[in-house]
């Protein structure tokens, strides 16, 4: 049976794991906690900036990239859970290439068909690269 924890104690633990002055994923290890009531119902929100994303995505080149993270909900725990989820999702994407680059094969369609004849090689024009 799967036991899913989404209580405040567990989310604060996740926050401590993802944070930190040196290894944290939020810029300067800071985030903003707020509440709003006008014109909508009271809700909690947490926002932060993602730290140094451009170092992962563009080694040797630092373009002006700033990723904004946020989470909101009717309770602080819901806002924190959403904020941590988005933070983790963005961080996972930023380090993805470093983790899969050894699995990427650079070749043209004909060579792929020859080398991997028993596999299904999709024609590259069927792949929608955005």
C-alpha positions in Angstrom: 0.0 0.0 0.0 1.3 3.5 -0.9 1.4 6.0 2.0 1.5 9.6 0.7 2.6 12.2 3.2 1.5 15.7 2.6 1.4 17.2 6.1 3.2 20.3 7.2 6.0 18.5 9.0 6.9 16.5 5.9 6.8 19.5 3.7 9.0 21.5 6.0 11.5 18.5 5.9 11.4 18.7 2.1 12.0 22.5 2.3 15.1 21.9 4.4 16.4 19.3 2.0 16.0 21.5 -1.1 17.2 24.7 0.7 20.6 25.8 2.0 22.9 28.8 1.6 25.3 26.8 -0.5 23.4 24.0 -2.1 19.9 25.3 -2.1 17.9 25.7 -5.3 16.3 29.1 -4.4 18.2 32.2 -5.2 20.1 33.3 -2.0 18.0 30.6 -0.3 15.1 33.1 0.2 11.5 33.0 -0.7 8.5 35.3 0.0 5.4 34.2 1.9 2.3 36.2 1.5 -1.5 36.3 1.9 -4.1 38.0 -0.2 -7.8 38.6 0.4 -8.9 41.2 -2.1 -10.7 40.7 -4.5 -10.5 36.9 -4.1 -10.7 34.7 -1.0 -7.9 34.5 1.4 -5.1 32.3 0.1 -1.5 31.7 0.9 1.3 32.0 -1.6 5.0 31.4 -1.7 7.4 32.8 -4.4 11.1 32.6 -5.0 13.6 32.8 -7.9 15.4 29.8 -9.1 19.1 29.9 -8.5 21.7 30.0 -11.4 19.6 28.0 -13.9 21.7 29.4 -16.7 24.8 27.7 -15.3 23.2 24.3 -15.9 21.6 25.1 -19.2 24.3 27.2 -20.9 27.8 26.4 -19.6 30.3 29.2 -20.4 27.5 31.6 -21.3 25.3 33.5 -18.9 22.2 34.9 -20.5 19.7 36.9 -18.4 17.5 34.1 -17.4 15.3 34.3 -14.3 12.9 31.5 -13.4 10.2 32.5 -11.0 8.8 29.7 -8.7 5.4 29.9 -6.9 2.9 27.9 -5.0 -0.5 28.9 -3.6 -3.4 27.3 -1.8 -6.1 27.9 0.8 -3.7 26.7 3.6 0.0 27.3 4.1 0.6 23.6 3.7 -1.1 23.5 0.3 0.9 26.5 -0.8 4.2 25.0 0.5 3.4 21.7 -1.2 2.8 23.4 -4.5 5.9 25.6 -4.2 8.1 22.6 -3.4 6.6 20.6 -6.3 7.3 23.4 -8.8 10.8 23.9 -7.4 11.6 20.2 -7.8 10.1 20.1 -11.3 12.2 23.0 -12.5 15.4 21.8 -10.8 14.9 18.3 -12.3 14.7 19.8 -15.8 17.8 22.0 -15.3 20.0 19.0 -14.4 18.3 16.5 -16.9 20.9 16.9 -19.6 23.8 16.2 -17.3 22.1 13.0 -16.3 21.2 11.7 -19.7 23.9 13.1 -22.1 25.7 9.7 -22.2 22.5 8.1 -23.6 22.0 10.6 -26.5 23.0 9.2 -29.9 24.0 11.7 -32.6 23.4 10.2 -36.0 21.3 10.5 -39.2 18.3 8.4 -39.9 20.0 6.0 -42.4 22.9 5.2 -39.9 20.4 4.7 -37.1 18.5 2.2 -39.2 21.7 0.3 -40.1 23.1 0.2 -36.6 19.8 -0.5 -34.8 17.9 -2.6 -37.4 15.9 -4.6 -34.8 14.6 -1.4 -33.2 11.9 0.9 -34.3 13.6 4.1 -35.5 11.1 6.9 -36.0 11.8 9.1 -39.0 13.0 12.4 -37.7 10.4 14.4 -39.5 7.8 12.7 -37.2 9.4 14.2 -34.1 8.1 17.6 -33.2 11.1 19.4 -31.7 10.1 22.7 -30.1 
